[in-house]
Amino acid sequence: MKKLFISTALAALMSTNAMAAKIGVSIVNFDNNFQTLLRDGMQARAKEKGAGIQVEDAQNDVAKQLDQVKNFIATGVDAIIVTLVDTNASRTLSEEAAKAGIPLVFVNLEPSDMANLPEKQVYVGSNEVESGTLEAFEVCKMLRAKGKSAGAKAYIVMGSLVHQAALQRTKDVEQIFGTDMCNFIKIVDKQSSEWSRDNAQTLMTNWLTAGGAPDAVIANNDESAIGAILALKANGVDMKNVVVGGIDATQDGLQAMKAGDLAVTVFQNAKGQGGGGVDAALALAKGEKVERGVYVPVALVP
């Protein structure tokens, strides 16, 4: 009887392992701090759910990301998660997954064809209208509090121009600065840092050389905001005179706030997005219905 019980238990365990869902994940770039937090959130949730997960680095390469998705399909994964290298390339990835009948979840970076996603394909992330609007309005209020309402000049450090998040966040800033309350702020220039701290530092250095210190720097992410801060401080600019904003509330961003260098950041829940992406992938793999857009709330860091 004891032998029979053990055999039955082992068989059940083997059956459970055999049925465990397998998820393939293509991350835009392992070197990006926020993408690393997303990856950690996915791996933690997959472990919690007992699912297998294979995570690949697309290294900012559209072709590499497409190959990774094709390889996931070939190996027979139950679901695929992607953080997009280029939001405009989402349609090709959608078509590949749809042809194979494998669920596809876009996380963090919204696909360009969001409204036309095929069945069993969804987006999990934040509403970028909220993040950019919160950041811009807070920067505006701080400039007013500093007595700058007679006129202020600002630079926008954008993320990657092939990412919907960067375009939307920049649009949010421009719209807020166009309102009656905030139209005293003049955007002198806006350029892409590709979400990179180093690139943002170089960009800010060039702006300082060309036109002196701004009243505000609005960055699409914390890494770029920190790069701008490094350049400002290296050029002897008193950070009390410049309002710098970012988005993500990364650990480095929060440290910069604590130091009094970063004035504004918006919390974007990487763990919530990563874990939510895994939850959506597992649900779709089981044939369950998931809303086309699953939005994780953002919040201004006090």
Secondary structure as GFF3:
##gff-version 3
##sequence-region A 1 302
A	DSSP	alpha_helix	2	19	.	.	.	ID=ss1
A	DSSP	beta_strand	22	27	.	.	.	ID=ss2
A	DSSP	alpha_helix	33	49	.	.	.	ID=ss3
A	DSSP	beta_strand	52	57	.	.	.	ID=ss4
A	DSSP	alpha_helix	62	75	.	.	.	ID=ss5
A	DSSP	beta_strand	79	82	.	.	.	ID=ss6
A	DSSP	three_ten_helix	87	89	.	.	.	ID=ss7
A	DSSP	alpha_helix	90	100	.	.	.	ID=ss8
A	DSSP	beta_strand	104	107	.	.	.	ID=ss9
A	DSSP	three_ten_helix	114	116	.	.	.	ID=ss10
A	DSSP	beta_strand	121	125	.	.	.	ID=ss11
A	DSSP	alpha_helix	128	145	.	.	.	ID=ss12
A	DSSP	beta_strand	152	158	.	.	.	ID=ss13
A	DSSP	alpha_helix	164	176	.	.	.	ID=ss14
A	DSSP	beta_strand	185	192	.	.	.	ID=ss15
A	DSSP	alpha_helix	197	211	.	.	.	ID=ss16
A	DSSP	beta_strand	216	219	.	.	.	ID=ss17
A	DSSP	alpha_helix	222	234	.	.	.	ID=ss18
A	DSSP	three_ten_helix	239	241	.	.	.	ID=ss19
A	DSSP	beta_strand	243	245	.	.	.	ID=ss20
A	DSSP	alpha_helix	251	258	.	.	.	ID=ss21
A	DSSP	beta_strand	266	268	.	.	.	ID=ss22
A	DSSP	alpha_helix	270	285	.	.	.	ID=ss23
A	DSSP	beta_strand	293	295	.	.	.	ID=ss24
A	DSSP	beta_strand	298	300	.	.	.	ID=ss25
###
